[in-house]
Every structure is written in C-alpha cells, then in structure tokens.
Amino acid sequence: MGAYAAAHQRSITDPSRFWGLAARDIRWLAPPDRVLDDGAPPFYRWFTGGELNTCENALDRHVEEGHGGRPALIDGDRRAYTYAELRDVVARCAGALRALGVERGDRVLVRLPLVAEAAIALLACARLGAVPAVVGDAGLTPEGLAARIDGTRPKVVVSAAEDAADLGSGTRKPLLDSALRLASHTIGHRMIWRRDASRTDTATSPPRDVDWDEALASASPAACVTVAATDPLHILFTPGTGGPPKGVVRDNGGFAVALRWAMENVYGVGPGDAIGVGSDVGWAVGLSSAVYGPLVTGCTVVLCPGGADPWRPAAEHRVRRLITTSAGLRAQCARDPAGTFLRDHDLSALQGLIAAGEAVDEATFAWASRVLGLRVSGEWGQAETGRAIAANPLGLEPMRVTAGSSGVPTPGFDVRVLNERGGPVGEGGHGELAIRLPLPPGALSTLWREDERFVESYLTRHPGHYLTGDVGRIDADGQVRVTGRAGEGG
C-alpha cells in the first residue's frame, strides 16, 4: 500500500487518531478534550475543549520561534512583508477594528480584492476573535450584498474603494453605498482601503467612513484573544439555490489543523517554501491557499491576481507551487499559445501547477505540459469543504493525472458515488457525488444561524452523507471526475 492509500485509509477508519496526530503541529493554548465529538449527529465538532488563536498560529508563533525575518506575504510590486512586519501591521489593524467597537464574536464584513490588505483584515479579525463575513464580487448586486449584511449584522464593513489595478478602473464603493441603503441593518463604520488616494469618486465620508491608512497609523496594536476551537473563524457566502445566500461557517481549530496538514501532504510545501496564489479571498481556495494555510505552515505567499501575468512573480520569488483557476490557466493559454512570454522567465523552481475550479480541458492541459513541462493537477473543492475534496497528493505520493481529472479523494474525505436511491453505483459508474459523514476538520460545521437549512440542504436526501450537489464518477484508478451539477445532466 502506497503512502497516499495508507494515509487515506487511516483518516477514514480512525479519524480521531489521524487528526489528533495532525493537531500536534498547532500551538494550543488549551489542549482539546476530544478530537471528534460525534455525540449529536449530523452535527460533528472537532477538537472540543481546545483553545487557540489562529492569527497567533499564522504569525506570532513563527516570529517567536526565530523566523520573523522570513518573507511571509509578497503583494506584487506593492509591498513585501516579513513575518515580523506582517504580525505588526495585523496587530495595528486589529487595534483599529477594536477602536471601532469590534470585539470577540462580532462580525466584520470583508470585501477586498486579492491584495495584502485582504489577508491583513482577515488575520486582524482572527486576532480579536471576531468573525469576518467574506464576500466575493462575482455577480454581486446591491440586493445580494444587502442580504449578506442583514444576514450577519456586522459592526464594521472593510471594503476596497476601487478594484485592484488588474481588474480595471471600476469602483466598489458605489455598490456598497447602494447595498447599505437597501439593508435594514445599520453598521457602525466602514473602513475604506483606497489603492489610489487621489481619486475623488472614492473619497471617504467621515465620521462613518474611516480611511484604512489613517486608521492603522493611529491604532494601538492589539494582542491575540484566546478562542475556542469550535468558535467560528469566518463566514464564507456561497449562492443559495432558489433562496438567500448561504453563510458557510468554518471553525478555528479544525481549519487550522486541516490546512496545516494539507499544505505539507497535499500541496507538498513546508516552512520557507514559496506558494503563488491567483484566487480572490471571496473563494474558498483563496482563503485557504492565500491566507490561512500557507501562513500557519510558515510558507511565503506570493499573490498573483487574476488577469495578471503569474509567471513573472513566480520566477522572481522562486515559487514552488502555483495555485490558480482553470479559467485563469485557459486565459494564459489563449494569451500566449506558443509560450513566447514564458521564455523570459526562469521557472526552474516551479514544481507543481494546481488548477482549482472546473476540470482542466484537454487543450489547456496539453499547453501546460508543452510550454511548462508540467502536468496540471486539477482539484475539486467547494466553499463548504474549505479545502480540496480531491487533488493530486503531491506531498504524499504524486500521481500521474490526466486532463479532466480532479485527482484522488484527499485524506478525510470518504467520497462515494450514489444512485438516486442512495445506493452505490458500480465501479466507474456515473452518479451523485457524496461524502460519507463525518466531514473532516475544516469543512463547514453549519450555516450561519441556519442549522435547519444546513441539514435540509446537504444531509437529508441520503442520510449519513453530505451531498455535494455535483455529479461524476470515480475511475478504476481512484481518480474523481466531476462532470457537472446535479440536475444538469452529465
């Protein structure tokens, strides 16, 4: 039995022991009483009784262990932060939020592009024990943003005034203004980050609006607040089907343990390795791979926003793994079919290219193999699961993946293919993709203040299983192929 198969089997047959061992890599302020609390199914809780602070694990711990000078976060040509520098600016941001009335358990709506300030805001919330409600901009309307505001009732909104430079010259603040007029909940303050301070159409309006730079400059640093492992780390919205948006709740302890383990064993990176990420924090892959996962592990995060050329920063910072989206990779293929621009960059350090989102098509897969000499590793994950359900386990046992494959189920996920009656389909057969309960650490624990909707949406149709809403098959070699959403055919 290979390293991957052995790890996956252990994670399914004895999850408490498997994740209990993984939890040793996390700094606990109080050790957990139990690894898996399965006393109230279908609600499962991980690391009950444990206490920690996710920001401390992502920043302070590395500084205290002598790695404060290690690069932590590189935001293109704008700014590079060491672990010590990032800890200090996050502590000031936490202090600025506290000055606006934010305390443990309060919600903060965060709506920022893939810039360093997004990671800073999220980690500042974690430092205080506050709960960021993370909002992506894809297809967002004033009505949709208002629903998210009313659903979480944040004390503060942290928003960009304009889009990141690579996304054009549109502004974000007018949409926020419209949403706040529609929302029934009244927020206390808006902290506005402006890339271009000279633009008059994005000017702040005191006293309700607070300028990001001014707030941090005058703030006193805030210390880490101890929270329970089962306390929410963040809320990530995913569009509801025929209803309001769903607020996926992720906890502190389970997410820290799962991502620390996945960085090393799925992505094959460890302390000091550089990982490039091209997904916004409004998506699960951006949250896990651009913020929490690499920093808890002690890696260097190199931000490569969508629409930009990822190869230059990957070459400049000796990126070992590049995580992008299938759509982003297709765009690079269309932009540079012959690989002409790639020849200008030394990508010898790049050993893995991971494409999240939909399956990688044959043409894009062949292009990457030809011009980069790398086989693209597809992966399948969801906002609800927080990390890849299936992937190429580069840290355990790299596999020969093919176009259209999402890799194999990652340890912790017991993936099944079910027919309409909930029974198993034959080998290689097509059906509903489900995960046998319990879900592993890091997956959603419920929906924000909607336990009943959580059960009805995911757990009722086939008892004992989480329904992903996707359809597909598992090949004879164990690789998962997602072919579409349930009800769309496949």
C-alpha positions in Angstrom: 0.0 0.0 0.0 1.4 3.4 -1.0 1.8 6.4 1.2 -1.4 8.0 -0.1 -3.6 5.0 0.2 -2.3 4.3 3.7 -2.9 7.9 4.8 -6.4 8.0 3.3 -7.4 4.6 4.9 -6.2 5.8 8.4 -8.1 9.0 8.0 -11.4 7.1 7.4 -11.0 4.1 9.7 -9.7 6.1 12.7 -10.3 9.8 12.1 -9.7 10.7 15.8 -6.2 9.3 15.9 -5.4 10.6 12.4 -6.4 14.2 13.1 -5.2 14.0 16.7 -1.7 13.4 15.4 -2.1 16.2 12.9 -3.2 18.6 15.6 0.3 18.4 17.2 1.5 20.8 14.6 -0.8 23.6 16.0 0.0 25.7 19.0 -2.8 25.2 21.5 -3.4 27.5 24.4 -5.5 24.7 26.0 -5.4 21.1 24.5 -8.6 19.6 23.2 -10.6 17.2 25.4 -11.8 15.3 22.4 -10.6 15.2 18.8 -14.0 14.3 17.4 -17.2 14.9 19.2 -19.8 12.8 17.5 -22.4 12.9 20.2 -25.1 14.9 18.3 -25.1 13.7 14.6 -25.4 15.0 12.0 -23.6 17.9 13.8 -20.0 16.9 14.4 -17.4 19.1 16.2 -13.7 18.8 16.1 -11.2 19.5 18.9 -13.8 20.3 21.6 -12.4 21.9 24.7 -9.3 23.1 22.8 -8.4 26.8 22.8 -6.1 28.7 20.4 -5.8 31.8 18.3 -5.5 31.3 14.5 -3.6 34.6 14.0 -1.1 33.5 16.6 -0.5 30.3 14.7 -0.2 32.1 11.4 2.2 34.9 12.6 3.2 35.4 16.2 4.3 31.8 16.6 6.8 32.0 13.7 8.3 35.2 15.0 8.7 33.8 18.5 10.4 30.7 17.1 13.0 32.9 15.4 11.6 33.2 11.9 10.5 36.9 12.0 12.8 37.8 9.1 11.3 35.2 6.7 9.2 36.5 3.9 5.5 36.0 4.7 3.5 37.8 2.1 4.5 39.4 -1.2 1.9 41.6 -3.0 3.4 42.0 -6.4 5.4 45.2 -6.7 3.5 47.0 -4.0 4.9 45.5 -0.8 6.6 42.5 0.7 6.1 41.7 4.4 8.3 39.5 6.6 6.6 37.5 9.3 7.5 40.2 11.9 6.3 43.0 9.7 3.0 41.3 8.9 2.4 40.5 12.6 2.9 44.2 13.4 0.6 45.5 10.7 -2.1 42.9 11.6 -1.9 43.9 15.2 -2.4 47.5 14.3 -5.3 46.6 12.1 -6.8 44.6 14.9 -6.3 47.7 17.1 -8.1 49.9 14.6 -11.0 47.5 14.5 -11.2 47.4 18.3 -11.2 51.2 18.3 -14.4 51.0 16.1 -16.0 48.7 18.7 -15.2 45.2 17.3 -14.7 42.5 20.0 -14.7 38.7 20.1 -17.7 37.2 18.3 -18.6 40.4 16.4 -18.9 40.2 12.7 -16.9 42.3 10.2 -17.9 42.2 6.6 -14.8 42.0 4.4 -14.9 42.8 0.7 -11.4 43.2 -0.7 -9.6 42.0 -3.9 -6.5 39.8 -3.8 -4.2 42.3 -2.1 -2.2 42.2 1.1 -4.9 44.2 2.9 -7.3 41.3 2.4 -5.0 38.9 4.4 -4.3 41.7 6.9 -8.0 42.3 7.6 -8.9 38.6 7.9 -6.0 37.9 10.3 -6.8 41.0 12.3 -10.3 39.6 12.8 -8.9 36.3 13.9 -6.6 38.1 16.3 -9.6 39.7 18.0 -11.7 36.6 17.9 -14.1 38.5 15.6 -15.8 36.7 12.7 -15.2 38.1 9.2 -18.1 37.6 6.7 -16.2 37.3 3.5 -17.9 38.5 0.3 -16.7 37.9 -3.2 -17.7 40.2 -6.1 -18.5 37.7 -8.8 -22.1 38.6 -9.9 -22.7 40.6 -6.8 -25.6 43.1 -6.8 -26.6 45.7 -4.3 -29.5 43.5 -3.3 -27.2 40.5 -2.8 -24.7 42.5 -0.7 -27.6 43.9 1.4 -28.8 40.3 2.1 -25.3 39.4 3.3 -25.2 42.5 5.6 -28.6 41.7 7.1 -27.8 38.1 7.5 -24.6 38.7 9.5 -25.3 42.1 11.1 -21.7 43.3 11.0 -20.4 46.1 13.2 -17.9 47.2 10.6 -17.5 46.8 6.8 -14.0 46.7 5.4 -14.1 47.4 1.7 -11.9 48.5 -1.2 -12.9 51.8 -2.7 -11.9 50.6 -6.2 -11.0 47.3 -7.9 -7.4 46.0 -7.9 -5.3 47.6 -10.7 -5.5 44.5 -12.9 -9.3 44.4 -12.7 -9.9 47.8 -14.4 -10.9 51.2 -13.1 -14.3 50.3 -11.7 -15.2 51.3 -8.2 -16.6 49.2 -5.4 -17.8 51.9 -3.1 -21.0 52.9 -5.1 -22.2 49.3 -4.9 -21.6 49.3 -1.1 -23.4 52.6 -0.8 -26.4 51.2 -2.6 -26.4 48.0 -0.5 -26.3 49.9 2.7 -29.3 51.9 1.7 -31.2 48.7 1.0 -30.2 46.8 4.1 -32.3 47.0 7.3 -29.2 46.6 9.5 -27.2 49.8 10.3 -23.5 49.3 10.5 -21.3 51.5 12.8 -18.4 52.2 10.5 -16.9 51.5 7.1 -13.1 51.1 6.9 -12.2 52.0 3.3 -9.0 50.9 1.6 -8.0 53.0 -1.4 -5.4 52.0 -3.9 -5.5 55.4 -5.5 -5.9 58.1 -2.8 -6.1 60.8 -5.5 -9.5 59.7 -6.8 -12.3 61.9 -5.7 -15.0 59.4 -6.6 -13.8 57.1 -3.9 -13.3 59.6 -1.1 -14.4 58.6 2.4 -17.2 60.4 4.3 -16.3 60.9 8.0 -17.2 60.1 10.6 -18.9 57.0 9.4 -16.2 56.2 6.9 -12.7 55.6 8.2 -9.6 55.6 5.9 -7.6 52.4 6.1 -4.2 54.0 6.2 -5.2 56.7 8.7 -6.9 54.2 11.0 -3.8 51.9 11.1 -1.4 54.7 11.5 -3.1 55.9 14.7 -4.0 52.5 16.2 -2.5 50.8 19.2 -1.5 47.1 18.5 -3.9 44.5 19.8 -2.9 41.2 21.3 -4.3 37.8 20.4 -7.6 36.8 22.0 -8.0 33.2 23.1 -11.0 31.5 21.4 -12.5 28.0 21.5 -11.5 25.6 18.7 -15.2 25.4 17.8 -15.7 29.2 17.6 -16.3 30.4 14.1 -13.2 31.7 12.2 -15.1 33.1 9.3 -18.3 33.1 7.3 -18.0 32.5 3.5 -21.0 33.1 1.4 -22.0 30.8 -1.4 -25.0 31.4 -3.6 -28.1 29.7 -2.5 -30.2 27.7 -4.9 -33.7 29.2 -5.1 -33.1 31.2 -1.8 -30.9 33.6 0.0 -27.2 33.2 0.1 -25.7 30.6 2.4 -23.3 31.6 5.0 -20.8 28.7 5.4 -19.4 28.7 8.9 -15.8 27.5 9.4 -14.3 26.9 12.9 -10.9 27.9 14.2 -9.3 24.7 15.4 -10.5 22.3 12.6 -9.5 24.7 9.8 -6.0 25.3 11.3 -5.3 21.6 11.7 -6.7 20.6 8.3 -4.8 23.3 6.4 -1.5 22.8 8.1 -1.8 19.1 7.2 -2.9 19.7 3.7 -0.1 22.2 2.9 2.5 19.7 3.6 0.8 16.5 2.5 -1.4 17.6 -0.4 0.5 20.5 -1.8 3.9 19.4 -0.8 5.1 22.7 0.7 6.7 23.4 4.1 8.2 26.3 6.1 10.1 28.7 3.8 8.6 27.4 0.5 7.0 30.0 -1.7 3.5 29.3 -2.9 1.8 31.5 -5.6 -1.9 32.0 -5.5 -4.2 33.6 -8.0 -7.7 33.2 -6.4 -9.5 36.0 -4.6 -10.3 35.5 -0.9 -14.0 35.6 -1.8 -13.5 32.0 -2.9 -12.6 29.1 -0.6 -9.3 28.4 -2.5 -8.2 32.0 -1.9 -9.0 31.9 1.8 -7.2 28.5 2.3 -4.3 29.0 0.0 -3.6 32.7 0.1 -4.1 33.4 3.8 -4.6 30.8 6.4 -2.9 27.6 5.1 0.5 28.9 3.9 0.9 31.3 6.9 0.0 28.7 9.5 2.6 26.5 7.8 5.3 29.1 7.7 5.4 29.5 3.9 5.8 32.6 1.7 2.6 33.7 0.0 3.1 35.3 -3.4 -0.1 37.0 -4.7 -0.8 36.6 -8.4 -4.2 38.3 -9.0 -6.3 37.0 -11.9 -5.7 38.8 -15.1 -2.1 39.5 -14.3 0.9 37.6 -15.6 1.7 35.0 -12.8 4.9 33.9 -14.4 7.0 37.0 -13.5 6.3 36.8 -9.8 6.6 33.1 -9.8 10.1 33.4 -11.4 11.2 36.4 -9.3 10.2 34.7 -5.9 11.2 31.2 -6.8 7.6 29.9 -6.4 7.5 26.1 -5.8 3.7 25.6 -6.3 1.4 27.9 -8.2 -2.4 27.6 -7.4 -4.6 29.2 -10.0 -8.0 28.6 -11.5 -8.8 26.5 -14.6 -10.3 29.7 -16.2 -7.1 31.7 -15.4 -5.0 29.0 -16.9 -7.1 28.9 -20.1 -6.7 32.7 -20.3 -2.9 32.3 -20.1 -3.1 29.6 -22.8 -5.1 31.9 -25.1 -2.8 34.9 -24.4 0.5 33.0 -25.1 -0.3 29.8 -27.1 3.3 29.4 -28.1 4.8 30.1 -24.7 6.7 33.1 -26.0 6.3 35.2 -22.9 7.2 32.2 -20.7 10.7 32.1 -22.2 11.5 35.4 -20.5 11.1 33.8 -17.0 13.2 31.3 -15.1 10.6 28.9 -13.7 13.0 26.2 -12.7 11.8 26.4 -9.1 8.2 25.7 -10.1 7.5 22.0 -9.4 3.7 22.0 -9.3 0.8 23.8 -11.1 -2.6 23.3 -9.5 -5.9 24.4 -11.2 -8.9 24.8 -9.0 -12.5 25.2 -10.2 -13.9 23.3 -13.2 -12.0 20.4 -14.8 -9.0 21.3 -16.9 -9.7 20.8 -20.6 -7.5 18.8 -23.0 -6.1 21.8 -24.8 -5.1 23.7 -21.7 -3.7 20.6 -20.1 -1.6 19.9 -23.3 -0.4 23.5 -23.4 0.9 23.5 -19.9 2.7 20.2 -20.5 4.3 21.6 -23.6 5.4 25.0 -22.6 6.0 24.5 -18.9 6.9 20.8 -18.8 4.4 20.3 -16.0 1.3 18.3 -15.8 -1.5 20.4 -14.4 -3.0 18.9 -11.2 -6.8 19.6 -11.1 -8.6 19.7 -7.8 -12.2 19.7 -6.7 -13.4 21.6 -3.7 -16.3 23.7 -2.5 -16.9 26.8 -0.4 -18.5 24.3 2.0 -15.5 22.0 2.3 -12.8 24.7 2.7 -10.1 22.7 1.0 -9.8 20.2 -1.8 -12.1 17.2 -1.6 -10.0 15.6 -4.4 -6.5 16.6 -5.6 -3.1 15.2 -6.6 -1.4 14.4 -3.3 1.9 16.0 -4.2 3.3 15.8 -0.7 2.4 12.2 -0.1 2.6 10.4 -3.4 2.4 12.4 -6.7 0.2 10.7 -9.2 0.0 10.8 -13.0 -3.1 12.8 -13.6 -4.8 13.4 -16.9 -7.0 16.1 -18.4 -10.4 16.3 -16.7 -9.3 14.6 -13.6 -9.6 16.2 -10.2 -7.2 13.8 -8.6 -8.0 11.3 -5.8 -10.0 11.9 -2.6 -7.8 13.7 -0.1 -7.5 12.1 3.4 -10.5 12.8 5.5 -13.0 12.8 2.6 -14.8 9.4 2.1 -16.2 10.1 -1.4 -19.0 7.9 -2.7 -20.9 7.8 -6.0 -24.6 7.2 -5.3 -27.6 6.5 -7.4 -31.0 8.2 -7.0 -32.0 5.8 -4.1 -28.7 6.5 -2.2 -27.1 3.1 -3.1 -23.6 2.8 -4.5 -23.1 2.7 -8.3 -20.8 0.2 -9.9 -17.1 0.8 -10.5 -16.7 3.7 -12.9 -20.4 4.4 -12.9 -21.9 7.9 -13.0 -24.0 9.3 -10.2 -24.3 11.9 -7.4 -21.0 12.7 -5.6 -21.4 12.4 -1.8 -19.2 12.3 1.2 -19.8 9.9 4.0 -20.1 11.6 7.4 -18.5 12.9 9.4 -16.9 15.6 7.3 -13.2 16.1 8.2 -11.9 19.1 10.1 -12.0 22.4 8.2 -15.3 21.7 6.5 -18.4 23.6 7.3 -19.9 23.0 10.7 -23.2 24.6 9.8 -24.7 27.6 8.0 -24.7 30.9 9.9 -27.7 30.8 12.2 -29.5 28.3 9.9 -28.9 24.9 11.3 -32.2 23.6 9.8 -31.3 24.8 6.4 -27.8 23.2 6.7 -29.4 19.8 7.4 -32.1 20.2 4.6 -29.6 21.4 2.0 -26.9 18.9 2.5 -27.7 16.0 4.8 -31.4 14.9 4.3 -31.6 13.3 0.8 -29.2 10.5 1.6 -28.9 10.1 5.4 -25.3 9.6 6.6 -23.9 11.5 3.7 -23.1 15.1 2.7 -24.5 15.8 -0.7 -22.0 17.9 -2.8 -24.6 18.8 -5.4 -22.1 17.6 -8.1 -22.3 14.6 -10.3 -19.5 12.5 -11.7 -17.6 9.2 -11.4 -14.6 7.6 -9.8 -12.3 5.8 -12.3 -10.8 2.4 -11.7 -7.6 4.1 -10.6 -9.5 6.1 -7.9 -9.4 9.5 -9.7 -12.5 11.6 -9.4 -14.1 13.2 -12.5 -16.7 15.8 -11.9 -19.0 16.2 -14.9 -21.5 18.8 -13.7 -24.1 19.8 -11.2 -26.9 17.6 -10.2 -29.9 18.2 -12.4 -27.8 19.5 -15.3 -27.1 16.1 -16.9 -23.7 14.7 -17.4 
